[in-house]
Amino acid sequence: MEALSLRLPGGRPVLEKVSWSLPPGSKLMVKGQAAHEVTAFLQLCAGLLHPQSGRVRLGGEVLAPYRLSHPFLERGALAWVPAGGGLLANQSLLANVSLPLRFVRGLPRAIAEARAMEWLERAGLDPLAGHRPHAMTPQERWMGALARSGASGAELWLVDPPQGGLSPAMRRKAWEILGPVLESPGGTALLAEDGPWLMDPPRHWLHLENGTLTSGSAP
């Protein structure tokens, strides 16, 4: 982030002329005065929100408004897991997880769907492979987005908390997917802090407060 300012409609500034960088391999919990500000911060990092001033670079390339292509995104390096899952409503869960493998990774359909099923099994969602998002709970949709990100082999994970939290069984399944990312020296992740949804959260954190961005770590 380069001298970046972000203000939400009718709200206080989320960031005010902030310059900051996230080194590869970092794992951070993101805290804020309000959950929607943390969500906006993650959306900003994903290129889904654009600042009033300043620039965001992802993998060294500027995330510009209305830019139709970006090398980091085109190679499937970004995992965006929104609170509601962000699945395509007109596609089955299996299709949602396999489509990035087909159209970003270039895998044949049969291979992409087989790999997607492996990740759905890991997430405990294989019985729902043929379901569309409207027939799933918010937690199941979120887990589906997590499986999609794991299948794609993403380098940078931006994860908002699931709506309504997770059951103990789902927390274990989520850790099977996120745990290797958080334990790998090469994995990079920003995780929104909102209740005990993760079994072993990172010790380091970012704090959004009154337009500033500070960092620290648990004792």
The 8 nearest C-alpha neighbors of each residue, nearest first, counted from 0:
[[1, 55, 18, 19, 54, 3, 20, 56],
 [0, 2, 18, 54, 3, 53, 55, 17],
 [3, 1, 16, 17, 53, 18, 0, 4],
 [2, 4, 53, 16, 17, 1, 52, 54],
 [3, 5, 15, 16, 14, 52, 50, 51],
 [6, 4, 50, 14, 13, 51, 12, 15],
 [5, 7, 12, 13, 11, 8, 4, 10],
 [6, 8, 10, 9, 5, 12, 11, 13],
 [9, 7, 10, 6, 11, 12, 5, 13],
 [8, 10, 7, 11, 6, 12, 13, 5],
 [11, 9, 7, 8, 12, 6, 13, 36],
 [10, 12, 6, 13, 7, 9, 209, 210],
 [11, 13, 6, 210, 14, 5, 15, 209],
 [12, 14, 210, 5, 6, 36, 11, 209],
 [15, 13, 210, 4, 5, 12, 211, 17],
 [14, 16, 4, 210, 17, 3, 12, 211],
 [17, 15, 2, 3, 4, 14, 18, 53],
 [18, 16, 2, 3, 15, 14, 19, 4],
 [17, 19, 1, 2, 0, 3, 16, 20],
 [20, 18, 0, 17, 1, 21, 212, 2],
 [19, 21, 0, 22, 18, 1, 56, 55],
 [20, 22, 23, 25, 19, 187, 24, 0],
 [21, 23, 25, 24, 20, 187, 26, 19],
 [24, 22, 25, 187, 21, 185, 186, 155],
 [23, 25, 187, 185, 186, 184, 22, 26],
 [26, 24, 187, 23, 22, 188, 27, 21],
 [25, 27, 188, 187, 201, 189, 181, 24],
 [28, 26, 204, 189, 203, 201, 190, 29],
 [27, 29, 204, 190, 191, 192, 189, 205],
 [30, 28, 205, 191, 204, 192, 190, 206],
 [31, 29, 206, 192, 205, 207, 28, 191],
 [32, 30, 207, 33, 206, 37, 208, 34],
 [31, 33, 208, 207, 34, 30, 36, 37],
 [34, 32, 31, 36, 35, 37, 30, 207],
 [33, 35, 37, 36, 38, 31, 32, 193],
 [34, 36, 38, 37, 33, 39, 40, 31],
 [37, 35, 39, 38, 34, 33, 13, 40],
 [38, 36, 40, 34, 39, 35, 31, 41],
 [37, 39, 35, 41, 36, 40, 42, 34],
 [40, 38, 42, 36, 37, 41, 43, 35],
 [39, 41, 37, 43, 38, 42, 36, 44],
 [40, 42, 44, 38, 43, 39, 157, 45],
 [43, 41, 45, 39, 47, 44, 40, 48],
 [42, 44, 48, 40, 46, 41, 45, 47],
 [43, 45, 41, 42, 46, 40, 55, 47],
 [46, 44, 42, 43, 47, 41, 79, 157],
 [45, 47, 43, 48, 44, 62, 42, 49],
 [46, 48, 42, 45, 43, 49, 44, 41],
 [49, 47, 43, 46, 42, 50, 39, 45],
 [48, 50, 43, 64, 46, 47, 51, 63],
 [51, 49, 5, 52, 4, 3, 53, 48],
 [50, 52, 5, 4, 49, 53, 6, 3],
 [53, 51, 4, 50, 3, 54, 5, 2],
 [52, 54, 3, 2, 1, 4, 50, 51],
 [55, 53, 1, 0, 3, 56, 61, 52],
 [56, 54, 0, 62, 61, 1, 57, 53],
 [55, 57, 61, 60, 59, 62, 58, 0],
 [58, 56, 59, 60, 61, 62, 55, 71],
 [57, 59, 60, 71, 56, 70, 61, 76],
 [58, 60, 57, 56, 61, 71, 55, 62],
 [61, 59, 56, 57, 58, 62, 69, 70],
 [60, 62, 56, 63, 55, 57, 59, 54],
 [63, 61, 55, 56, 46, 60, 57, 64],
 [62, 64, 66, 61, 65, 49, 54, 55],
 [65, 63, 66, 49, 62, 46, 48, 67],
 [66, 64, 67, 63, 68, 62, 49, 46],
 [67, 65, 63, 64, 68, 62, 69, 61],
 [66, 68, 65, 69, 64, 63, 62, 73],
 [69, 67, 66, 70, 73, 72, 71, 65],
 [68, 70, 72, 71, 73, 67, 60, 66],
 [71, 69, 73, 72, 74, 68, 60, 58],
 [72, 70, 73, 69, 76, 74, 58, 57],
 [73, 71, 75, 69, 74, 70, 76, 77],
 [72, 74, 70, 75, 71, 69, 103, 68],
 [73, 75, 72, 76, 71, 70, 103, 104],
 [76, 74, 72, 73, 77, 103, 153, 151],
 [75, 77, 153, 154, 74, 71, 72, 155],
 [78, 76, 155, 153, 75, 72, 154, 156],
 [77, 79, 156, 148, 153, 155, 157, 80],
 [78, 80, 157, 158, 156, 81, 77, 45],
 [79, 81, 158, 144, 84, 159, 157, 145],
 [82, 80, 159, 84, 83, 85, 79, 158],
 [81, 83, 161, 159, 160, 84, 162, 141],
 [84, 82, 81, 85, 141, 137, 162, 140],
 [83, 85, 141, 140, 144, 81, 86, 82],
 [84, 86, 83, 81, 87, 144, 80, 140],
 [87, 85, 84, 88, 95, 132, 144, 140],
 [88, 86, 90, 89, 95, 85, 132, 91],
 [87, 89, 90, 132, 86, 131, 133, 91],
 [90, 88, 87, 131, 91, 132, 86, 133],
 [91, 89, 87, 88, 94, 131, 95, 92],
 [90, 92, 131, 94, 130, 129, 93, 95],
 [91, 93, 95, 128, 94, 131, 130, 129],
 [94, 92, 128, 96, 91, 95, 97, 129],
 [93, 95, 97, 91, 92, 96, 98, 90],
 [96, 94, 92, 93, 98, 97, 91, 90],
 [95, 97, 147, 93, 94, 115, 98, 92],
 [96, 98, 94, 100, 115, 111, 112, 95],
 [97, 99, 101, 100, 94, 95, 96, 102],
 [100, 98, 103, 102, 101, 97, 104, 151],
 [101, 99, 104, 97, 98, 111, 103, 106],
 [102, 100, 106, 105, 98, 99, 104, 103],
 [101, 103, 105, 99, 100, 104, 98, 106],
 [104, 102, 99, 105, 100, 101, 75, 74],
 [103, 105, 100, 106, 101, 102, 99, 74],
 [106, 104, 101, 102, 103, 100, 107, 99],
 [105, 107, 101, 111, 104, 100, 108, 110],
 [108, 106, 110, 109, 111, 101, 105, 100],
 [107, 109, 111, 110, 112, 101, 106, 97],
 [110, 108, 112, 111, 107, 113, 106, 114],
 [109, 111, 113, 107, 112, 108, 114, 106],
 [112, 110, 108, 114, 97, 113, 109, 100],
 [113, 111, 115, 109, 97, 114, 110, 108],
 [114, 112, 110, 116, 115, 111, 109, 117],
 [113, 115, 117, 111, 116, 112, 110, 118],
 [116, 114, 112, 118, 97, 117, 113, 96],
 [117, 115, 119, 113, 118, 114, 120, 112],
 [116, 118, 114, 120, 115, 119, 121, 113],
 [119, 117, 121, 115, 120, 116, 146, 150],
 [118, 120, 116, 124, 125, 122, 121, 117],
 [121, 119, 125, 123, 117, 118, 122, 124],
 [120, 122, 118, 119, 123, 117, 172, 175],
 [121, 123, 119, 172, 120, 124, 118, 146],
 [124, 122, 120, 121, 125, 119, 172, 126],
 [125, 123, 119, 127, 122, 126, 120, 128],
 [124, 126, 120, 119, 128, 127, 123, 116],
 [127, 125, 124, 128, 129, 123, 120, 119],
 [128, 126, 130, 125, 124, 129, 92, 135],
 [129, 127, 93, 92, 125, 130, 126, 91],
 [128, 130, 91, 127, 92, 93, 131, 126],
 [131, 129, 91, 127, 128, 92, 134, 132],
 [130, 132, 91, 133, 134, 92, 90, 88],
 [131, 133, 135, 134, 88, 140, 130, 86],
 [134, 132, 135, 131, 88, 136, 130, 140],
 [133, 135, 132, 131, 130, 136, 127, 140],
 [136, 134, 132, 133, 139, 140, 137, 131],
 [135, 137, 139, 138, 140, 134, 133, 132],
 [138, 136, 140, 139, 83, 162, 141, 135],
 [137, 139, 141, 136, 140, 161, 142, 162],
 [140, 138, 142, 136, 141, 137, 135, 143],
 [139, 141, 84, 143, 137, 138, 142, 136],
 [142, 140, 84, 138, 144, 143, 139, 83],
 [141, 143, 145, 139, 144, 140, 138, 146],
 [142, 144, 140, 146, 141, 145, 139, 147],
 [145, 143, 147, 141, 84, 142, 146, 80],
 [144, 146, 142, 148, 143, 147, 149, 80],
 [145, 147, 143, 149, 118, 144, 148, 119],
 [148, 146, 96, 144, 150, 145, 149, 143],
 [149, 147, 78, 145, 151, 146, 150, 153],
 [148, 150, 146, 151, 147, 152, 145, 176],
 [149, 151, 147, 148, 152, 146, 118, 115],
 [150, 152, 148, 149, 153, 100, 147, 75],
 [153, 151, 149, 150, 148, 154, 76, 75],
 [152, 154, 76, 77, 78, 151, 155, 75],
 [153, 155, 76, 77, 186, 187, 156, 152],
 [156, 154, 187, 77, 188, 153, 78, 76],
 [155, 157, 188, 78, 158, 79, 77, 189],
 [158, 156, 189, 79, 188, 78, 190, 80],
 [157, 159, 80, 190, 156, 191, 79, 81],
 [158, 160, 81, 191, 82, 80, 190, 38],
 [161, 159, 82, 191, 193, 158, 162, 196],
 [162, 160, 82, 164, 141, 138, 163, 159],
 [161, 163, 164, 82, 137, 138, 160, 83],
 [164, 162, 161, 165, 138, 137, 160, 82],
 [163, 165, 161, 162, 196, 166, 160, 138],
 [166, 164, 169, 170, 196, 167, 138, 163],
 [165, 167, 169, 168, 170, 164, 196, 171],
 [168, 166, 170, 169, 171, 165, 172, 196],
 [169, 167, 171, 166, 170, 172, 165, 173],
 [170, 168, 172, 166, 171, 167, 165, 173],
 [169, 171, 167, 173, 172, 168, 165, 166],
 [172, 170, 174, 168, 169, 173, 167, 175],
 [171, 173, 169, 175, 122, 174, 170, 168],
 [174, 172, 170, 176, 175, 171, 169, 177],
 [173, 175, 178, 177, 171, 176, 172, 170],
 [174, 176, 172, 173, 178, 177, 171, 121],
 [177, 175, 174, 173, 178, 149, 179, 172],
 [178, 176, 174, 180, 179, 175, 173, 181],
 [177, 179, 174, 181, 180, 175, 176, 182],
 [180, 178, 182, 181, 177, 183, 176, 175],
 [181, 179, 186, 177, 183, 178, 182, 187],
 [182, 180, 178, 179, 183, 186, 177, 26],
 [181, 183, 179, 180, 178, 184, 186, 177],
 [182, 184, 186, 180, 185, 181, 179, 24],
 [185, 183, 24, 186, 182, 181, 25, 187],
 [184, 186, 24, 183, 187, 23, 154, 180],
 [185, 187, 24, 180, 183, 184, 154, 181],
 [188, 186, 24, 155, 25, 26, 23, 156],
 [189, 187, 156, 26, 155, 157, 190, 27],
 [188, 190, 157, 27, 28, 26, 156, 158],
 [191, 189, 28, 158, 29, 157, 27, 188],
 [190, 192, 29, 159, 28, 160, 158, 193],
 [193, 191, 30, 29, 28, 190, 194, 160],
 [194, 192, 160, 191, 195, 196, 34, 30],
 [193, 195, 196, 192, 164, 160, 197, 191],
 [196, 194, 197, 193, 198, 164, 192, 200],
 [197, 195, 194, 164, 165, 170, 198, 160],
 [198, 196, 195, 199, 200, 170, 174, 173],
 [197, 199, 200, 174, 170, 196, 195, 171],
 [198, 200, 197, 201, 178, 174, 202, 181],
 [201, 199, 197, 198, 202, 28, 181, 190],
 [202, 200, 203, 27, 26, 28, 199, 181],
 [201, 203, 217, 216, 200, 204, 27, 28],
 [204, 202, 216, 27, 201, 215, 28, 217],
 [203, 205, 28, 27, 215, 214, 29, 216],
 [206, 204, 214, 29, 213, 30, 28, 27],
 [205, 207, 30, 213, 31, 212, 29, 214],
 [208, 206, 31, 212, 211, 30, 205, 210],
 [207, 209, 211, 210, 31, 32, 206, 212],
 [210, 208, 211, 12, 13, 207, 11, 14],
 [209, 211, 14, 15, 13, 12, 208, 207],
 [212, 210, 208, 209, 14, 207, 15, 213],
 [211, 213, 207, 206, 205, 208, 210, 214],
 [214, 212, 206, 205, 211, 207, 215, 208],
 [215, 213, 205, 204, 206, 212, 216, 203],
 [216, 214, 204, 203, 205, 213, 217, 206],
 [217, 215, 203, 202, 204, 218, 214, 205],
 [216, 218, 202, 203, 215, 204, 201, 214],
 [217, 216, 202, 215, 203, 204, 201, 214]]
